[in-house]
Amino acid sequence: MNELVFALEFKGSAAPVPGSDKRLHAKTSATSQTLRSILKPDGIQASVESAGGGSASFESEVEIVGEGMFVESGSIRYGEAGNVSFRTVGRGILGPSPLDGVQRGSVMWEVTGGEGRLAGAQGLITSNFTVGSRGEVVDDQFARLFVP
C-alpha cells in the first residue's frame, strides 16, 4: 500500500431534497490547487492558488439526524485518477458561526470503495466547511488515503 496525503478546497452548493425536510443534496467541485499557510510574527497568511491540471467533483446526500448533527454518504471524483465513495464516521456537526448568515461545520468520512487508480483505496477524509444563507458551500477537505 502507498500513502497519499492531500488537501483541496471545494466550492458549490447544498439544497433540500424535494419532498424531505431532513435531507440535503450537496454538489461541489475543486480545481488542482496549492493551499499555502505562512506563519509570521504578525499573523497567519493563508491562500488557495490555482495549480493548473485537472479538477475534482463531489456529490453527497446529507441526512439531518438531530439538532446540529448529520450523517452523509457520497462520492468524490479526483479527475482522471478515479473516484472514491465514503460515509460518515460517527456524526457530523453543523451550527452557527460568528458571521451573519453563515453556518459552520465539520465531518469525518471513511472511504468505502474506489475506482480507477483509486481501486482498493482505504482511509479517512476530514471536511471543515461553511454554508451560506443561499446554500453556497466552501468545503476544505484533507485526505489521507492508502492505495494499492
C-alpha positions in Angstrom: 0.0 0.0 0.0 1.0 3.6 -0.7 0.0 6.5 1.4 -1.4 9.5 -0.4 -2.0 12.8 1.6 -3.5 15.9 0.1 -5.9 18.8 0.6 -8.5 20.5 -1.7 -10.9 23.4 -1.2 -14.3 22.6 -2.9 -17.0 25.2 -3.7 -20.6 24.6 -4.7 -24.0 24.3 -3.1 -26.3 22.3 -0.9 -30.1 22.3 -1.3 -33.0 20.4 0.2 -34.1 17.2 -1.4 -37.6 17.7 -2.8 -40.2 16.2 -0.5 -37.9 15.9 2.5 -37.3 18.3 5.4 -34.3 16.3 6.7 -32.3 15.6 3.6 -29.9 17.8 1.6 -28.1 17.2 -1.7 -24.6 18.7 -1.9 -22.6 19.2 -5.1 -19.2 20.9 -5.2 -16.0 21.0 -7.3 -12.4 21.9 -7.0 -9.6 22.5 -9.4 -6.0 21.5 -8.9 -4.6 23.8 -6.3 -1.9 24.7 -3.8 -3.0 25.5 -0.2 -0.4 27.8 1.4 0.0 28.6 5.1 2.7 31.0 6.2 3.2 31.6 9.9 4.6 35.1 10.5 5.0 37.2 13.7 2.1 39.5 12.6 -0.3 36.6 11.9 -1.0 33.7 9.5 -1.1 34.3 5.8 -3.3 31.7 4.0 -4.2 31.3 0.4 -5.5 28.9 -2.2 -3.8 29.2 -5.5 -4.7 27.6 -8.8 -2.2 25.0 -9.9 -3.4 24.1 -13.4 -4.2 20.5 -14.2 -7.5 18.6 -13.6 -10.5 19.0 -11.4 -12.4 17.1 -8.7 -16.1 16.8 -8.2 -18.1 15.9 -5.1 -21.6 14.8 -4.6 -23.4 13.6 -1.4 -26.7 13.1 0.4 -26.9 14.6 3.8 -29.4 13.5 6.4 -30.1 15.6 9.5 -30.3 13.2 12.5 -30.7 15.7 15.4 -30.1 19.2 16.4 -26.9 20.3 14.7 -26.0 16.7 13.7 -26.0 14.8 10.4 -24.7 11.8 8.5 -23.6 11.8 4.9 -22.6 9.5 2.1 -21.4 10.1 -1.4 -18.5 10.1 -3.8 -15.6 12.2 -4.9 -14.1 12.0 -8.4 -10.5 13.1 -8.5 -10.2 13.9 -12.2 -8.7 11.1 -14.3 -7.3 9.3 -11.2 -10.7 7.8 -10.4 -13.2 8.2 -7.6 -13.9 7.1 -4.0 -17.1 6.5 -2.2 -17.5 7.5 1.5 -19.8 7.6 4.6 -19.7 9.5 7.8 -17.7 8.2 10.8 -20.0 9.0 13.8 -21.9 12.2 13.3 -21.0 15.5 11.5 -21.8 18.8 13.2 -23.4 21.9 11.9 -24.2 25.2 13.7 -24.0 29.0 13.7 -20.8 30.8 13.0 -19.8 34.3 14.2 -20.6 35.6 10.6 -24.2 36.6 9.9 -26.0 34.1 7.6 -23.1 31.6 7.7 -23.2 28.2 9.3 -20.0 26.2 10.0 -19.5 22.5 10.3 -17.2 19.6 10.3 -17.3 15.9 9.5 -15.0 12.9 9.1 -15.6 10.3 6.3 -14.4 6.7 5.9 -13.6 5.7 2.4 -15.7 2.7 1.5 -14.6 2.0 -2.1 -12.7 3.3 -5.0 -12.4 3.0 -8.8 -9.7 3.7 -11.4 -6.3 4.3 -9.9 -8.1 4.6 -6.5 -9.5 1.0 -6.7 -9.0 -0.6 -3.3 -8.4 2.7 -1.6 -8.9 3.0 2.2 -8.6 5.9 4.5 -10.2 8.9 6.1 -11.2 12.4 4.8 -11.9 15.3 7.1 -14.1 18.2 6.0 -14.3 21.6 7.6 -17.0 23.7 5.8 -19.3 26.7 5.7 -22.8 27.0 4.3 -24.1 30.5 3.4 -27.7 31.7 3.6 -28.4 30.7 -0.1 -26.8 27.3 0.3 -23.4 28.2 -1.0 -20.7 25.8 0.3 -17.0 26.2 0.8 -15.5 22.9 1.9 -11.9 22.4 2.9 -11.0 18.7 2.7 -7.9 16.9 4.0 -7.4 13.3 2.8 -5.1 10.5 3.9 -5.7 7.6 1.6 -4.0 4.2 1.4 -3.9 2.9 -2.2 -2.6 -0.4 -3.5 
